[in-house]
Amino acid sequence: MEGYVRLLAPELSKLMPRMRDGMQGTARIVLRYADELLDSGSATGDLARRSHDAGVNARALLGLLERPGELTPDTDTLHTPPVSDPGGR
C-alpha cells in the first residue's frame, strides 16, 4: 500500500496548483498525511494499522486525482508565441 502512496502523492502535488480553493485545501491535508505516513517508515509497530492507514491514504489520493473538481487551465500546455516571433503578433 505504501508503494501506491509513493506513486500517487507526487501526481497530486503536480495537480494541486490547478485545483480550486476548497479541493486544494483537501489535497493539502491528504498530502500532509501521506508525508507523515511515509516519514514514519516502519517505526510504528502495528503492521495492520499501518497497512490500513496507507490504504485509506492511497484511496484519498486516487479519489482526488480522479475527481479533482474544476481545474484552472494548465499553463504548461498553452502555446503562446514568443515576443521575438514576427508571426506571433
N, CA, C and O of each residue as an XYZ file, in Angstrom:
356
protein
N       0.813     -1.201      0.000
C       0.000      0.000      0.000
C       0.860      1.271      0.000
O       0.523      2.258     -0.654
N       1.944      1.235      0.721
C       2.788      2.433      0.768
C       3.350      2.771     -0.606
O       3.590      3.939     -0.915
N       3.561      1.745     -1.432
C       4.045      1.986     -2.788
C       3.061      2.823     -3.591
O       3.465      3.683     -4.373
N       1.767      2.570     -3.399
C       0.763      3.369     -4.085
C       0.788      4.816     -3.600
O       0.644      5.749     -4.390
N       0.968      4.989     -2.312
C       1.066      6.351     -1.766
C       2.276      7.053     -2.365
O       2.189      8.229     -2.720
N       3.402      6.357     -2.484
C       4.613      6.938     -3.072
C       4.407      7.331     -4.536
O       4.973      8.322     -4.999
N       3.606      6.565     -5.258
C       3.337      6.869     -6.664
C       2.307      7.985     -6.842
O       2.457      8.835     -7.720
N       1.280      7.984     -6.027
C       0.174      8.913     -6.216
C       0.415     10.302     -5.632
O      -0.061     11.291     -6.188
N       1.139     10.392     -4.534
C       1.343     11.692     -3.876
C       2.028     12.712     -4.789
O       1.576     13.856     -4.842
N       3.096     12.355     -5.510
C       3.706     13.354     -6.404
C       2.770     13.796     -7.534
O       2.818     14.948     -7.964
N       1.931     12.893     -8.006
C       0.977     13.251     -9.058
C      -0.036     14.272     -8.537
O      -0.377     15.225     -9.238
N      -0.510     14.076     -7.324
C      -1.446     15.034     -6.738
C      -0.742     16.361     -6.459
O      -1.345     17.423     -6.616
N       0.505     16.313     -6.054
C       1.267     17.551     -5.819
C       1.367     18.382     -7.090
O       1.293     19.610     -7.042
N       1.535     17.713     -8.225
C       1.625     18.432     -9.505
C       0.274     19.022     -9.914
O       0.223     20.094    -10.517
N      -0.797     18.338     -9.595
C      -2.131     18.783     -9.993
C      -2.701     19.831     -9.041
O      -3.523     20.651     -9.451
N      -2.291     19.817     -7.815
C      -2.881     20.664     -6.772
C      -2.905     22.162     -7.119
O      -3.908     22.811     -6.823
N      -1.875     22.744     -7.721
C      -1.952     24.187     -8.007
C      -3.081     24.571     -8.963
O      -3.490     25.732     -8.990
N      -3.582     23.637     -9.730
C      -4.659     23.917    -10.674
C      -6.041     23.726    -10.067
O      -7.043     24.059    -10.699
N      -6.109     23.194     -8.851
C      -7.390     22.946     -8.198
C      -7.956     24.239     -7.613
O      -7.222     25.179     -7.307
N      -9.270     24.257     -7.467
C      -9.940     25.387     -6.816
C      -9.655     25.329     -5.313
O      -9.195     24.311     -4.798
N      -9.931     26.419     -4.629
C      -9.548     26.568     -3.216
C      -9.999     25.427     -2.314
O      -9.192     24.894     -1.553
N     -11.260     25.043     -2.383
C     -11.769     24.003     -1.492
C     -11.086     22.661     -1.710
O     -10.675     22.002     -0.754
N     -10.966     22.263     -2.963
C     -10.316     20.990     -3.280
C      -8.827     21.062     -2.989
O      -8.219     20.073     -2.578
N      -8.244     22.225     -3.201
C      -6.822     22.395     -2.924
C      -6.534     22.219     -1.436
O      -5.516     21.636     -1.063
N      -7.415     22.715     -0.603
C      -7.267     22.534      0.843
C      -7.340     21.067      1.232
O      -6.565     20.593      2.062
N      -8.280     20.354      0.624
C      -8.405     18.919      0.879
C      -7.149     18.183      0.415
O      -6.645     17.300      1.109
N      -6.654     18.552     -0.754
C      -5.436     17.921     -1.286
C      -4.254     18.157     -0.351
O      -3.438     17.259     -0.144
N      -4.160     19.354      0.212
C      -3.057     19.647      1.146
C      -3.109     18.718      2.361
O      -2.082     18.201      2.802
N      -4.302     18.517      2.891
C      -4.458     17.646      4.064
C      -4.070     16.213      3.718
O      -3.344     15.566      4.472
N      -4.548     15.719      2.588
C      -4.244     14.347      2.178
C      -2.737     14.190      1.944
O      -2.153     13.179      2.332
N      -2.112     15.181      1.314
C      -0.666     15.113      1.080
C       0.125     15.187      2.387
O       1.173     14.555      2.517
N      -0.375     15.953      3.344
C       0.304     16.026      4.642
C       0.275     14.660      5.332
O       1.278     14.223      5.895
N      -0.883     13.990      5.283
C      -0.974     12.649      5.869
C      -0.092     11.656      5.119
O       0.485     10.754      5.727
N       0.015     11.819      3.798
C       0.902     10.944      3.021
C       2.342     11.138      3.464
O       3.075     10.165      3.637
N       2.752     12.388      3.648
C       4.117     12.669      4.119
C       4.361     12.065      5.495
O       5.409     11.466      5.738
N       3.401     12.221      6.389
C       3.550     11.664      7.732
C       3.651     10.146      7.688
O       4.464      9.549      8.394
N       2.832      9.534      6.865
C       2.847      8.080      6.733
C       4.199      7.590      6.207
O       4.769      6.635      6.734
N       4.700      8.247      5.174
C       5.961      7.819      4.567
C       7.170      8.190      5.420
O       8.168      7.470      5.422
N       7.090      9.305      6.143
C       8.203      9.720      7.002
C       8.365      8.822      8.213
O       9.476      8.633      8.709
N       7.260      8.270      8.691
C       7.352      7.437      9.885
C       8.006      6.094      9.586
O       8.415      5.388     10.508
N       8.111      5.732      8.307
C       8.760      4.478      7.928
C       8.137      3.305      8.649
O       6.926      3.279      8.871
N       8.935      2.358      9.005
C       8.419      1.194      9.722
C       8.545      1.377     11.232
O       8.541      0.404     11.986
N       8.659      2.636     11.668
C       8.835      2.920     13.094
C       7.594      2.540     13.903
O       7.705      2.108     15.051
N       6.419      2.701     13.304
C       5.217      2.326     14.048
C       5.107      0.815     14.049
O       5.338      0.166     13.029
N       4.760      0.267     15.177
C       4.817     -1.170     15.372
C       3.712     -1.992     14.743
O       3.981     -3.089     14.255
N       2.494     -1.514     14.734
C       1.360     -2.315     14.304
C       1.254     -2.327     12.779
O       0.842     -1.337     12.173
N       1.622     -3.439     12.170
C       1.627     -3.569     10.714
C       0.222     -3.464     10.136
O       0.034     -2.858      9.082
N      -0.765     -4.044     10.810
C      -2.149     -3.977     10.321
C      -2.643     -2.534     10.303
O      -3.285     -2.105      9.344
N      -2.350     -1.798     11.346
C      -2.761     -0.388     11.428
C      -2.083      0.427     10.343
O      -2.717      1.256      9.690
N      -0.796      0.192     10.152
C      -0.029      0.918      9.147
C      -0.552      0.619      7.741
O      -0.668      1.519      6.910
N      -0.862     -0.647      7.485
C      -1.398     -1.035      6.186
C      -2.767     -0.384      5.944
O      -3.059      0.075      4.840
N      -3.585     -0.352      6.973
C      -4.899      0.302      6.882
C      -4.733      1.785      6.585
O      -5.400      2.314      5.696
N      -3.860      2.459      7.313
C      -3.644      3.893      7.115
C      -3.150      4.180      5.693
O      -3.583      5.146      5.064
N      -2.244      3.340      5.194
C      -1.729      3.515      3.833
C      -2.844      3.311      2.814
O      -2.926      4.045      1.829
N      -3.692      2.330      3.039
C      -4.812      2.087      2.135
C      -5.795      3.238      2.099
O      -6.258      3.635      1.030
N      -6.114      3.777      3.267
C      -7.031      4.915      3.341
C      -6.416      6.117      2.628
O      -7.108      6.822      1.892
N      -5.137      6.353      2.837
C      -4.478      7.486      2.208
C      -4.380      7.299      0.696
O      -4.609      8.243     -0.060
N      -4.044      6.096      0.252
C      -3.961      5.831     -1.187
C      -5.325      6.051     -1.845
O      -5.403      6.605     -2.941
N      -6.391      5.620     -1.182
C      -7.740      5.812     -1.722
C      -8.074      7.298     -1.816
O      -8.680      7.729     -2.797
N      -7.692      8.083     -0.819
C      -7.951      9.525     -0.842
C      -7.152     10.199     -1.958
O      -7.673     11.062     -2.665
N      -5.894      9.806     -2.114
C      -5.063     10.362     -3.188
C      -5.677     10.058     -4.550
O      -5.808     10.948     -5.391
N      -6.049      8.803     -4.763
C      -6.622      8.397     -6.034
C      -7.954      9.105     -6.295
O      -8.233      9.514     -7.422
N      -8.760      9.244     -5.267
C     -10.033      9.942     -5.417
C      -9.851     11.378     -5.875
O     -10.586     11.855     -6.740
N      -8.885     12.062     -5.306
C      -8.628     13.447     -5.699
C      -8.044     13.529     -7.106
O      -8.315     14.487     -7.831
N      -7.256     12.548     -7.496
C      -6.711     12.544     -8.846
C      -7.785     12.254     -9.888
O      -7.774     12.826    -10.977
N      -8.706     11.368     -9.548
C      -9.763     11.021    -10.494
C     -10.846     12.092    -10.583
O     -11.422     12.307    -11.650
N     -11.119     12.753     -9.485
C     -12.159     13.786     -9.448
C     -11.633     15.030     -8.722
O     -12.002     15.296     -7.578
N     -10.772     15.780     -9.401
C     -10.173     16.950     -8.751
C     -11.074     18.174     -8.702
O     -10.694     19.196     -8.130
N     -12.244     18.087     -9.284
C     -13.102     19.258     -9.348
C     -12.700     20.108    -10.535
O     -11.927     19.680    -11.392
N     -13.228     21.304    -10.573
C     -12.911     22.215    -11.672
C     -11.445     22.647    -11.564
O     -10.973     23.024    -10.492
N     -10.745     22.585    -12.686
C      -9.324     22.939    -12.708
C      -9.104     24.222    -13.505
O      -9.827     24.501    -14.462
N      -8.120     24.983    -13.111
C      -7.713     26.130    -13.899
C      -6.926     25.613    -15.100
O      -6.421     24.491    -15.062
N      -6.813     26.405    -16.160
C      -6.055     25.941    -17.332
C      -4.607     25.626    -16.973
O      -3.999     26.275    -16.121
N      -4.081     24.620    -17.642
C      -2.687     24.224    -17.437
C      -1.814     25.150    -18.260
O      -1.831     25.079    -19.489
N      -1.056     26.011    -17.614
C      -0.230     26.979    -18.330
C       0.923     26.322    -19.066
O       1.484     26.922    -19.983
N       1.293     25.097    -18.688
C       2.374     24.409    -19.392
C       1.956     23.976    -20.778
O       2.808     23.847    -21.657
N       0.677     23.748    -21.005
C       0.235     23.254    -22.298
C      -0.259     24.370    -23.203
O      -0.471     24.137    -24.393
N      -0.447     25.568    -22.679
C      -0.881     26.675    -23.521
C       0.284     27.141    -24.357
O       1.391     27.321    -23.849
N       0.042     27.336    -25.633
C       1.112     27.787    -26.513
C       0.932     29.262    -26.793
O      -0.066     29.674    -27.384
N       1.880     30.041    -26.375
C       1.903     31.455    -26.725
C       3.215     31.717    -27.430
O       4.280     31.403    -26.900
N       3.148     32.291    -28.625
C       4.390     32.514    -29.363
C       5.275     33.510    -28.649
O       4.773     34.436    -28.012
N       6.579     33.339    -28.740
C       7.488     34.298    -28.097
C       7.345     35.681    -28.724
O       6.952     35.808    -29.883
N       7.663     36.698    -27.961
C       7.539     38.083    -28.426
C       8.424     38.320    -29.648
O       8.048     39.093    -30.529
N       9.590     37.675    -29.725
C      10.508     37.882    -30.825
C      10.049     37.221    -32.127
O      10.653     37.438    -33.177
N       8.982     36.415    -32.062
C       8.469     35.721    -33.233
C       7.608     36.697    -34.026
O       6.560     37.119    -33.538
N       8.027     37.072    -35.253
C       7.256     38.062    -36.012
C       5.853     37.573    -36.380
O       4.951     38.389    -36.567
N       5.658     36.279    -36.486
C       4.343     35.745    -36.821
C       3.410     35.717    -35.625
O       2.214     35.472    -35.784
N       3.922     35.957    -34.451
C       3.134     35.881    -33.244
C       2.340     37.125    -32.951
O       1.541     37.124    -32.015
N       2.520     38.174    -33.696
C       1.812     39.431    -33.429
C       0.780     39.715    -34.435
O       0.099     40.737    -34.349
